[in-house]
Amino acid sequence: MTSEPVHVEFDETDPTPVLPYFAELTAAGAGWINLEPGYDSEDAPPPRSLLGQAFSARGPDIPLCTWVPPQARRRGWTEPATVGVHHGAGAKAVEKLRARGVDVPAGWRVMQDHSRRGLVLAVPDDAGATPAAIVEWLIEAGTALCPIQLSGWWRAAIHAAG
């Protein structure tokens, strides 16, 4: 069971307030961080009906970006950290990101690129990705896959296992 998440708001140009939580969750080997962009409610796309949501072949219009720390497994195995972007941009998000100037960083591996379930990448320890670089990439990817203008502030929900 997890406890209530800690919420931290930050400007996209300065993710410093959320960075200490990466070390905390990595040390625990559990939990996750969700990042959601801020936007003007006047710019928000119209909500989809429940039927539309159930049968749609795409994810949400406003992206939800997630980081999960490395996970210890039996026999000494460790699953790498993962990042994900649940988005409504449809299929082939990696190609769409590349076309918008956002490449998958060297060493990161695409695990899933699905129109409804989103984009998931493995971030191995040897890829040398810092928490700041991870947050920066998630913000760039989430912004590039979002159909509306974002405000520049983001909200992190830190879910620690507890």
N, C-alpha and C positions, 0 to 999 in steps of 0.2 A: 504494500500500500504506500502511496506517496502522500506527502504533506501538501498543503496549499502552496502554490508557486509564489516565488518572489518576483515582483514586477519592477523593471528598471526601464526608464525612458532615456533615450540618448539621441543625439544628433548624428546623422549618417556620416559626418566628417570627423566625429570623435566618439568611437565606440568604447572608450576607456571605462565607463561605468560598468559595462557588462563583462569585461575581460577577466577579472579575478574569479568569476564563477567557472570558467573553463578549467582552471587548475583544481578547484574544489571537486568538480564532478569527475575529472580525470582520476584524481586520487581515490575517489570513492568507487570508480568503475561502474557508475550507475547514474541514472537521471538523463535529462536532456534540456536543451534550451530552444525555445521557439522565438522567432523574430517576426514581428508583424509591422508593416509599414503604416505610417500615418497618412491620411488623405483628407481632403475637404469633402464633407458629406454631399455637397452639391455635385461633385465630380463622380460620385460612386455610381457604378452601373446599376441598373434596376435589379432588384432581387429576383432570383429564379423561383418559380413555383416548386413545391415539393415534388410534383411529378417531373418537372424539368430537371431537378437535381438528381432524382433517382435514375432517370434514363439518359442523362447527358453523357456524352463521351469525353467530357473534359472536366478538369478540376475547377476550383473557385477562381473568380475573376481577380480578387485581391490575394496575392500570394502569401503563403505561410512557409517561412524558411525555418529549418530545424538542423541542429547539430546534436549528435549523440557521441559521447566519449567512447574510447576503446573499451571493449567488454572482455573481461577475463573469462575463459572457458576451461573446461576440464582438460587434463593432460598438458597443462602449460600453454595451450593455444590462446591467442588473443585476437579477437575480431578488431579490425581497425576502426577508428572513428569514422562516422559517416555524416554527410550533409545532405539535406534534401530541400527541394523547392516544390511545394504543392501549388500548382498554378492552373490557369485556364487558357493558356496559349495553345493548347492542343498537342498533337504529336510532334516528335522530332525537336524537342526543346534544345538539345545540344546544337543542332544546326541553326536554329533561330537565334540562340545566344551568340554563336560565332558570327552570324551575319550582323549582329548588333555590337560587335567588338568585345564580347565577353567569352574568352576561351576557358576551357577546362584546364586548370593549372597542371603543370608537368608533375607526373607521379600520381595524380588522382585518377581513380578508375571509375568509369560509368558502370553502375550496377543495374540501373533501371532508368529508362526514358519512356514513360508511358503517358498517354494523353489524359487519362483520368487519375492515376495514382501519383503522377509527377516524376520528377527527376531525383535520383538518388546516386550519390557518389561516395566511394570509399576514399578515405584520406589516411593512407598508411603513415606510420611514424617516420619512415625514412623519406617522406615527401617534404619534410622540413617546413610544414605549414604552421605558422604561429596563430594563436587565437585572433590577433588583429587581422591577419591575412584571411582567415576563414570568415570572419564577420564581414570584412570588406567584399569578399567574393559573393557571399550570400546576399548582401545589399545590392551589389551590381546585377546579379542574376535575377533577384526578385524584382528590381526596378525594370530591367529589360523585358521581363515576361509579363509586366503589368500593363493593362490597356489604358490606365488613367494616369494623370499627373499626380505624383506623390508629394507630400509636404516637406520631406527631408528629415523628419524625426521618425524614430522607430521605437517599438516597445518590445522588450525582451521578457519572456516568462520563463523563469528558471525553475525547473522541476527536479528537485533533489529526492532521491529515494529516502524514505524515512519511516 
